[in-house]
Amino acid sequence: MTTAPIEQRRILATVIPGPRSVLLHKRKMSAVSAGIGTGLPIYVERAGGGILVDVDGNHLIDFGSGIAVTTVGNSAPRVVAAVQSQVEDFTHTCFMVTPYEEYVEVAERLNSLTPGDGEKRSALFNSGAEAVENAIKVARTFTGRTAVVAFDHAYHGRTNLTMALTAKNMPYKRGFGPFAGEIYRVPMAYPYRWPTGPDRCADEAFDEFVSLVHAQVGEQNTAAVIIEPIQGEGGFIVPPAGYLKRIADWCTQNGILFIADEIQTGFCRTGDWFACEHEDVVPDLITTAKGIAGGLPLAAVTGRADVMDSVHSGGLGGTYGGNPVACAAAVGAIETMQAEDLCGRAREIEALFMPRLRELSEKFEVIGDIRGRGAMLAIELVSGGRDKTPNATLTSAVNAYCHSHGLVTLTAGTFGNVMRFLPPLSAGDDLLREGLDILEQAFAAKA
Ligand SMILES: Cc1ncc(COP(=O)(O)O)c(C=O)c1O
């Protein structure tokens, strides 16, 4: 069966959410755990390009990509073809029992696409959190040390170890402890909120990092430092130029592994294959997921061969890790990124968004900061002018306005006051412009 292409324009057929979505949401509330929240209760029937079509026939503009996953677009043709063919061949054997080529191919592609020319190895998993957990396992085995250093505003997942690495209490941690031990937190180089100003942020944040690890953790106890090159859930915080490199070099000098968590930033999202490239950083280990497989669940740890091979046979793995269908999808997604130069497309999206966001910030003084790279951009909302008090109330109001007008936006940030923009790289310029118009109307109505 072939389905008609999705019309790439916003259509509001009903109020948002429409009656069918409302009914489905009632069913959801009585069938699904209350612990699973809902950003926007429209129920999706089809999606593609830059549009989500709901069960009431509304076409919504997608500025979220299912939280940075559908980088190649929903149901991208190469992904669909690869998945269909793989499903017909076989769906599972367990790679640890009887292996298959698709897994090996994804590992080879990761080894060559990730930063660094040295010999590398990869291991595949199901989710970002699982990849982070395994990167820590590998780092501890290789170094024979236990401590791991993470940053303020970090987000690394919702499993026990990754909750310990994640900074934000609500909703990720409250009531879920005790958390895994041997995790230490240091301040993040956050230029907009650095107490002495953005110009001093890189030097002072680096000095504070070194002094805290030395005094409170001990270099010789530290297995790894884990950082998102641009923090995701924490509010798209971009550290100052040179900061990541200084941390990575210092790690090398001290026998500590530098882990880049590129789960949200990876796979063309920031205009490079990986955000570390922009800073000329070669991590010892890199975690990936989200954009890797066009929407199918897949995650990976990739890194130096000597590090990855330090683990005993059977020490890594899992029943479904590197499922053949997800691997086929990843090959289709990577080929799409290459064939369509999606890194270039992410840079075009930055060039389209940034002037509009700057204009908006000149008009509305509640926009305190604009930041991000490629198609990973954000604005931080504050009380206004010089008062940088986080404005979560306005953020929610602007977000709700966008939703009710057919634009799917996401919020983020430790203080809930960041609107983040993560459109699929398959969205056309006209659609993106229309989305930005709605955002502007939202500020005009609510700010
Ligand atoms: C940087 C980062 N690390 C880890 C994770 C966890 O990934 P998952 O939700 O697939 O477990 C996320 C998810 O948002 C993330 O953004």
The ligand as an SDF file (V2000), in Angstrom:
LIG
                    3D

 16 16  0  0  0  0  0  0  0  0999 V2000
   22.2810   14.1440   26.4430 C   0  0  0  0  0  0  0  0  0  0  0  0
   21.3530   13.0180   26.7480 C   0  0  0  0  0  0  0  0  0  0  0  0
   21.8400   11.9150   27.3310 N   0  0  0  0  0  0  0  0  0  0  0  0
   21.0500   10.8600   27.6100 C   0  0  0  0  0  0  0  0  0  0  0  0
   19.7060   10.8940   27.3300 C   0  0  0  0  0  0  0  0  0  0  0  0
   18.8370    9.7020   27.6520 C   0  0  0  0  0  0  0  0  0  0  0  0
   18.4210    9.0980   26.4930 O   0  0  0  0  0  0  0  0  0  0  0  0
   17.1560    8.0720   26.5070 P   0  0  0  0  0  0  0  0  0  0  0  0
   15.9490    8.9210   26.7850 O   0  0  0  0  0  0  0  0  0  0  0  0
   17.1690    7.4700   25.1400 O   0  0  0  0  0  0  0  0  0  0  0  0
   17.4420    7.0860   27.5770 O   0  0  0  0  0  0  0  0  0  0  0  0
   19.1570   12.0260   26.7270 C   0  0  0  0  0  0  0  0  0  0  0  0
   17.7120   12.1020   26.4390 C   0  0  0  0  0  0  0  0  0  0  0  0
   17.1300   13.1430   26.3200 O   0  0  0  0  0  0  0  0  0  0  0  0
   20.0050   13.1220   26.4320 C   0  0  0  0  0  0  0  0  0  0  0  0
   19.5300   14.2310   25.8610 O   0  0  0  0  0  0  0  0  0  0  0  0
  1  2  1  0
  2  3  1  0
  2 15  2  0
  3  4  2  0
  4  5  1  0
  5  6  1  0
  5 12  2  0
  6  7  1  0
  7  8  1  0
  8  9  2  0
  8 10  1  0
  8 11  1  0
 12 13  1  0
 12 15  1  0
 13 14  2  0
 15 16  1  0
M  END
$$$$
